[in-house]
Amino acid sequence: MRLCLTLIFILFSFRLLEAASLDKAEEMILRGNMLEAESICNRCLESPSCLQKDKAFYLLAEAQMEAKEYLPAREALRSLYKYYPNSPLRELAVIKIGDSHFLETNYDLAEKVYKFFLKRFPASGYKNMVYLRLAYAEEKLGKWDKKKYYMGLLKKAGRNTLEYPQINTLERRGFKFYIQIGAFLKKSNAARIADRLRADGFRPEVVHENSLYKVRVGSFSQRGEVEALAKNLAEKGYPFRIFP
């Protein structure tokens, strides 16, 4: 009996140490110390006594994504999904895989992963989170009708959801692509860049927004059209950013 109690105490102590260690990893991520966070998670994953390996995989992936190490992050998340079917982090792991593709600007793959999530977990409490991500992915792909569709689902979910305020942001971002060359405090600086663009055969406009004069080119419904213009701008040495 005493031996049994001793073993239980030892196991309980290991759990406390393990939880404290992973809490430390979370703290390191918040502080921006990704190397230390990864080290803590890897030590847990290498330990035969670690009982929270699903959480260790998840935190490892978070640290790697913050460090823009997207491929190893996906490997960690896939391990969580594959080997821990009862983990409460399993659904979030799939969402994070989609996020990793989105951050790599691979919007097609992000869209596929988010749609897989909705098919695999139709009753998930994270559905609204995924609807929002899909709205942004469809926006990047120029699938404006689908963007509106997921916005509609978010509106239907109601004003009390965490995602609802993002609807206004999505609406402000619009349903067309354009390229921004620069944003300036002085109108004269914006005008000088606009004149240079005109001389190079482009049709810029200067928009006064949020106390800045923004120089923009183009208004396109198709992603391919705006990318062709972006290539032309790059060849002529202009810095730019595609919106939305």
C-alpha positions in Angstrom: 0.0 0.0 0.0 2.8 2.4 1.0 4.7 1.6 -2.3 1.5 2.3 -4.3 1.1 5.6 -2.6 4.7 6.4 -3.2 4.4 5.7 -6.9 1.3 7.8 -7.1 3.1 10.7 -5.4 6.1 10.4 -7.8 3.8 10.4 -10.8 1.9 13.4 -9.4 5.2 15.2 -8.9 6.2 14.5 -12.5 2.9 15.9 -13.7 3.5 19.1 -11.7 7.0 19.5 -13.0 5.9 18.8 -16.5 3.0 21.3 -16.3 5.4 23.9 -14.9 7.9 23.3 -17.7 5.2 23.7 -20.4 3.9 26.8 -18.7 7.5 28.1 -18.9 7.5 27.4 -22.6 4.3 29.4 -23.0 5.9 32.2 -21.1 8.9 32.1 -23.4 6.7 32.3 -26.5 5.0 35.4 -25.0 8.4 37.0 -24.3 9.6 36.3 -27.8 12.2 33.7 -26.7 11.4 31.0 -29.3 14.7 29.1 -29.0 14.1 28.5 -25.3 10.5 27.6 -25.8 11.5 25.1 -28.5 14.1 23.6 -26.2 11.7 23.1 -23.4 9.1 21.4 -25.7 11.7 19.2 -27.3 12.9 18.0 -23.8 9.4 17.1 -22.9 8.9 15.2 -26.2 12.1 13.3 -25.7 11.2 12.3 -22.1 9.5 8.9 -21.7 7.7 10.2 -18.6 6.1 13.2 -20.4 2.3 12.8 -20.3 1.4 16.1 -22.1 3.2 15.5 -25.4 0.2 16.8 -27.3 0.6 20.2 -25.6 4.4 20.0 -26.1 3.8 19.5 -29.9 1.4 22.3 -30.0 3.6 24.8 -28.2 6.6 23.7 -30.2 4.6 24.5 -33.4 3.6 27.9 -32.0 7.2 28.8 -31.3 8.3 27.6 -34.7 5.6 29.6 -36.4 6.6 32.7 -34.5 10.1 32.1 -35.8 8.7 31.6 -39.4 9.7 27.9 -39.4 6.5 26.8 -41.0 7.5 23.4 -42.3 8.7 22.0 -39.0 5.7 23.6 -37.3 3.4 21.7 -39.7 5.2 18.4 -38.8 4.7 19.0 -35.1 1.0 19.8 -35.6 0.5 16.7 -37.8 2.1 14.6 -35.1 -0.4 16.0 -32.6 -3.3 15.3 -35.0 -2.2 11.8 -35.9 -1.1 10.4 -32.5 -3.4 12.2 -30.1 -7.0 11.7 -31.4 -8.5 12.6 -28.0 -6.4 15.7 -27.4 -8.4 19.0 -26.8 -5.8 20.7 -29.0 -6.4 18.5 -32.1 -8.9 20.9 -33.7 -6.6 23.8 -33.1 -3.8 21.9 -34.7 -5.6 21.7 -38.0 -6.4 25.4 -37.9 -2.8 26.2 -37.2 -1.7 24.1 -40.2 -4.0 26.2 -42.4 -2.5 29.4 -40.7 1.0 28.2 -41.6 0.1 28.0 -45.3 -1.7 31.4 -45.1 1.4 33.0 -43.6 3.5 31.6 -46.4 1.0 33.2 -48.8 -0.1 29.8 -50.1 -3.7 30.8 -49.9 -5.0 27.8 -52.0 -3.6 25.3 -49.5 -4.8 27.4 -46.6 -8.3 27.4 -48.1 -8.2 23.6 -48.5 -7.1 23.0 -44.9 -9.8 25.3 -43.5 -12.5 23.6 -45.6 -11.2 20.2 -44.4 -11.6 21.4 -40.9 -15.3 22.3 -41.5 -15.9 18.9 -43.0 -14.0 16.9 -40.4 -15.3 18.9 -37.4 -18.8 20.1 -38.3 -19.9 20.6 -34.7 -16.8 22.4 -33.6 -16.9 25.4 -31.4 -14.2 26.9 -33.6 -16.4 27.1 -36.7 -16.7 30.9 -36.6 -12.9 31.2 -36.3 -12.5 29.2 -39.4 -15.2 31.1 -41.3 -13.2 34.3 -40.6 -10.0 32.7 -41.8 -11.8 31.5 -44.9 -13.1 34.9 -45.6 -9.6 36.3 -45.6 -8.2 33.4 -47.7 -11.0 33.9 -50.3 -10.2 37.6 -50.3 -6.5 36.9 -51.1 -7.6 34.5 -53.9 -10.0 37.0 -55.4 -13.0 34.8 -54.8 -15.2 37.7 -53.8 -18.5 35.7 -53.8 -17.0 33.2 -51.4 -15.7 36.0 -49.2 -19.2 37.4 -49.0 -20.5 33.9 -48.2 -18.3 33.4 -45.2 -19.0 37.0 -44.1 -22.7 36.1 -44.2 -22.1 33.1 -42.0 -20.3 35.3 -39.5 -23.2 37.7 -39.5 -25.6 34.9 -39.0 -23.6 33.7 -36.0 -24.5 37.0 -34.3 -23.0 40.1 -32.7 -21.9 38.3 -29.6 -19.2 36.2 -31.3 -15.5 37.2 -31.0 -15.3 37.3 -34.8 -18.2 39.6 -35.5 -16.2 42.9 -35.3 -14.0 41.7 -38.1 -16.9 41.9 -40.5 -16.5 45.7 -40.7 -12.8 45.3 -41.4 -13.5 42.8 -44.2 -16.1 45.2 -45.7 -13.7 48.1 -45.6 -11.1 46.1 -47.4 -13.5 45.8 -50.3 -13.8 43.4 -53.1 -11.1 44.5 -55.5 -7.3 44.2 -55.7 -5.1 47.3 -55.9 -1.4 48.0 -55.4 -0.1 50.6 -53.0 3.3 52.1 -53.9 3.7 54.2 -50.8 2.2 56.2 -48.0 3.4 59.7 -47.2 2.8 62.5 -44.6 3.4 65.2 -47.2 1.1 65.4 -50.3 4.0 66.7 -52.3 6.0 63.5 -51.8 3.0 61.4 -52.9 2.5 63.7 -56.0 6.2 63.2 -57.0 5.8 59.4 -56.9 2.6 59.6 -58.8 4.2 61.8 -61.5 7.0 59.3 -61.9 4.5 56.5 -62.2 2.6 58.3 -65.0 5.9 58.9 -66.8 6.5 55.2 -66.7 3.0 54.5 -68.2 1.0 53.7 -65.1 -2.2 55.3 -63.9 -1.8 56.1 -60.2 -4.2 57.8 -57.8 -3.5 59.6 -54.6 -5.8 58.8 -51.7 -5.9 60.8 -48.5 -6.6 58.3 -45.7 -5.8 58.2 -42.0 -3.7 61.3 -42.2 -1.5 59.8 -45.0 -1.4 60.4 -48.7 -1.4 56.9 -50.3 -0.3 56.3 -53.9 -2.2 53.4 -55.5 -2.4 51.8 -58.9 -5.0 49.6 -60.4 -8.4 48.1 -59.4 -8.8 44.5 -60.4 -11.2 41.6 -59.7 -8.7 38.9 -60.6 -5.6 37.9 -58.7 -3.7 37.2 -61.9 -4.3 40.7 -63.2 -2.9 42.4 -60.1 0.1 40.1 -60.1 0.9 40.9 -63.7 0.9 44.6 -62.8 3.0 44.0 -59.7 5.6 42.2 -61.9 5.7 45.2 -64.2 6.2 47.6 -61.2 8.9 45.4 -59.8 10.8 45.4 -63.1 10.8 49.2 -63.0 12.1 49.2 -59.4 9.0 50.3 -57.5 8.4 49.0 -54.0 4.8 48.0 -53.5 2.2 46.0 -51.6 -0.8 44.2 -52.9 -4.1 44.9 -51.1 -6.2 43.5 -49.7 
